[in-house]
Amino acid sequence: MFFFNRSKKSSYSDFSAVGLDMHSHLIPGVDDGAKDVENSIQLISGLKTLGFAHLITTPHTLQEIHPNTKESLTRGHELLNGKLPEGITLNLSSEYYLDDQFTDQINSNGVMPFKGNRLLIEFSQISRPHNLEESIFELGIKGYQVVLAHPERYLFFHKQFNYYTRLKEMGVELQVNALSLTPHYGKNIKTIAEKLIENDMIDFIGTDIHHVKHLELLKEVPTTKHFARLVDSGLLKNKELM
Ligand SMILES: [Fe+2]
């Protein structure tokens, strides 16, 4: 059994041990992430400096605000052809919000899963979707593996930590946001993220980067003891997506 020494400091100074970032908003002009090609390249170069060699970017597909499709995202992705810094790969997926458009895209084969038929899923941070478990079950029936984006950010789960166990038992993989290991989203979110790591419940770590301010904040993450705990646990599956 892995023993977690609470006083131990991190021996990591960057994200190279993770290698692949699987949650980011790097496609120009399609969501609340990168604004234009120049901004995209700035973010991608910054991620390279942080130690990543592979990126799978996940712009929002969210019917009411960012009603993207495979086609609109692919067009955006193509704008970056031939412009990437050397030594970095950029592949495309999406962060899917559980809504009617997502259901339509599932039914018409219009989604872009990660390797392993995994889909990065999010939903309201204010109230739990009434059909959450049915949706997860349905996706499983259709052969998809659900990866829940930033479980620590759903405030309604905080008082029922056992629900995370329930999700894991349902086969859901959990992706912590790197910045949740810093005070960026607030103390409660940090506490839950740390608890998920201490309980060996995290499968993926992602930057969820939207803008250049995040680059500066991300520098701090590898030096935190929970980042070291997560990487040293051997449980991270980021590299399985390569
Ligand atoms: Fe995101």
Boltz pocket constraint, residues with backbone or C-beta under 6 A from the ligand:
constraints:
  - pocket:
      binder: B
      contacts: [[A, 23], [A, 24], [A, 25], [A, 58], [A, 95], [A, 149], [A, 208]]
      max_distance: 6.0
